[in-house]
């Protein structure tokens, strides 16, 4: 928390202007950005929820002018309501008039009327929220404004160009998205049937549009303001429409910008999964040549060999990969396992290295008599590799589980893929053991994924864990399973799982597939590099620039954080590529203002789950796409989700409330 001079943020009111000693100032209860970056301190923060002032003798009126000016960049983007479009112009004109010393008292009355009208009648949130901090300035800095009007003088910093006013447009859904995709823009493209516009908006920050339109856990939907009114918008399913339109109509690949000419700089990338692909994509757009190395025989990493065909058809994923391959200077090398000697050479030959090698070692369940060489013990990654390499490329033996009982231990996407693939491989019985409850497994995956598995016949046993594995002559026979219950903490802390005595039971099975998590194989790293690791045995970075403890060596994706979602890996790799694109020229680490503001807003939290949303029609039902029937999909690799129909897409996109907000920092 930060000490502030003044704050009206989200209903908080702090006024320390009469207190000289800063040490005596009270603190804001919100994570407002008092420090902008490094040794740069913020002077003022203005946003949709109010105004925060950090220093004495700062020009709040000039900041108001700059904030109103930022709105002019976006007020005509929609153009669907006069209050938002023309009201914003009036706000800027009058605020600027006062700040340059030409204002009158009537201007204050006019400003307040315009602000209140915009807040009540604008059709989208950017028009409703921009007036809020400006009204706060008018109310709480009345003396300063009156002084400018009476004495016909400019505000103190009106002609001062030494202060930077840095603005960022966001939305609750955009902030919750690890890749900060402009979600309202791509939804608007769908609503207006401008699918190329929709895809272009997505690809500004997300190159894997086909992929993340199908297998993203959509954290954005948990931060959708529509949820505060009726139901969250089906954001993920709307994303795939622009991508599918591109591929279904044979269009040329769309890119967020024109690729720059190659500039002679080269980066080596280890791993061709989502993080490696994303790094290559954004570096190539900046004119930097990329050599991408992967040990698998196919491109795409774990999404290609781990995510089942029925959930993510490889031909759709490959459309995203083709768009990256088509960029000048991107070179892929498959069946190429990188080792320490190669990395030593990379450091000499390339301007930077991006490690994106993923996590492909299945962890144990930590039960008694757990032997990895036991017949019937089948680690999840190896299982999914064989399933998908056989189905998609005929590069492995077909998996036939007819008449078999399969037990999987897990609670995430990998375990869900295991059990649903087991059903399709003909297993007689499929059980998933999970230590926690149904609500948690849905949060770890998605509502759709869990319920589709239940429909297909997977049996879930919650609050359970394997105590011991039994074999005969090293052949798996049965499992001893403990049951647990959640016991509330009397001190109000997190409830604890406690074993229920006498409730143990046994399961006879043919296969045990551990899918509790994965480890990174970092054996290819040179020992002398002494790269710092996390407690999870992943590569430690600063979490902002994604440089490791060795200069010029960056890491993104699973090998940096541990098993994560595709959208998280993409977000990390995009940031790493941005930093690398400057590092290769000056060997310095730097973030763009856009990225610094993203971090500040993420800490502040844009979405307010307690907000009461009014002024919109409630009760508009969320569209549900048609799915392949249960009986058909249990014996098929056909994609389960057919996506929205034309009319469903328009209906769902029309539910979006276009919740853009503007935030601005004066530095």
Helices and strands as residue ranges (DSSP letters): E 6-7, G 9-11, E 14-15, G 22-24, E 35-37, E 40-41, E 44-47, E 50-53, H 60-72, H 75-78, H 82-99, H 105-121, H 125-140, H 142-151, E 165-171, H 172-176, H 183-191, H 195-203, H 209-212, H 219-222, G 225-228, H 235-248, E 266-270, H 274-285, E 289-293, H 302-306, H 314-325, E 330-333, H 340-349, E 352-355, E 361-362, H 380-393, E 405-410, H 413-424, E 429-434, H 438-444, H 447-456, E 459-462, E 464-472, E 475-487, E 496-499, E 505-508, E 511-515, E 518-519, G 527-529, E 553-555, H 558-561, H 566-586, H 593-604, H 630-633, H 646-653, E 660-666
